[in-house]
């Protein structure tokens, strides 16, 4: 699988130190939910990010792959 971009919605606020060691992740919005935009090299990186969020006790609401990246899978 090639590099892909994901939009990840989390309930609550993600502390900056949770994302400090993960490349390609941008905090997009904060409120009662946080939206992250993650440009990741492979599924292992996605699972690593999701595990970091889980370890911090955050609740995952949604993970979506950017539809523009879907053409790479064809």
Legacy VTK file of the C-alpha trace (Angstrom):
# vtk DataFile Version 3.0
C-alpha trace
ASCII
DATASET POLYDATA
POINTS 74 float
0.000 0.000 0.000
1.301 3.416 -0.926
1.337 6.551 1.179
-2.182 7.721 2.073
-3.816 10.644 3.820
-6.378 10.035 6.553
-8.813 12.234 8.439
-9.170 11.000 12.020
-11.812 12.336 14.396
-11.321 11.940 18.145
-13.671 12.725 21.014
-12.097 15.403 23.193
-8.761 17.142 22.869
-5.507 15.490 21.802
-2.538 16.613 23.881
0.389 17.840 21.710
2.868 15.390 23.288
0.786 12.444 21.983
1.558 13.547 18.419
5.108 14.826 18.989
6.883 11.699 17.711
4.568 10.961 14.767
5.519 12.549 11.445
2.906 13.752 8.972
0.096 14.489 11.467
-1.552 17.901 11.591
-4.085 19.062 14.150
-6.950 20.528 12.110
-9.624 21.515 14.646
-10.296 21.477 18.367
-13.586 21.653 20.223
-15.584 18.810 21.737
-13.923 16.784 19.000
-10.464 16.932 17.485
-9.767 16.338 13.821
-6.329 15.177 12.727
-5.030 15.038 9.166
-2.378 12.362 8.815
-0.196 11.825 5.739
1.229 8.382 6.496
3.574 6.069 4.577
1.751 2.784 5.269
-0.769 0.918 7.407
1.809 0.281 10.132
2.113 4.045 10.636
-1.687 4.367 10.798
-1.899 1.604 13.427
0.923 3.256 15.378
-0.964 6.560 15.440
-4.218 4.871 16.475
-2.401 2.997 19.266
-0.856 6.254 20.543
-4.314 7.829 20.706
-5.752 4.757 22.463
-2.914 4.711 25.023
-3.832 8.302 25.894
-7.422 7.198 26.589
-8.951 9.004 23.613
-12.112 7.739 21.942
-11.883 7.204 18.195
-14.961 8.475 16.358
-14.034 8.091 12.698
-11.155 7.271 10.337
-11.484 8.124 6.645
-8.995 7.748 3.864
-8.799 10.773 1.575
-10.728 9.797 -1.582
-8.042 11.415 -3.767
-5.660 8.678 -2.565
-8.048 5.911 -3.669
-6.732 6.138 -7.230
-3.357 4.904 -5.905
-4.945 1.596 -4.909
-6.184 0.884 -8.460
LINES 1 75
74 0 1 2 3 4 5 6 7 8 9 10 11 12 13 14 15 16 17 18 19 20 21 22 23 24 25 26 27 28 29 30 31 32 33 34 35 36 37 38 39 40 41 42 43 44 45 46 47 48 49 50 51 52 53 54 55 56 57 58 59 60 61 62 63 64 65 66 67 68 69 70 71 72 73
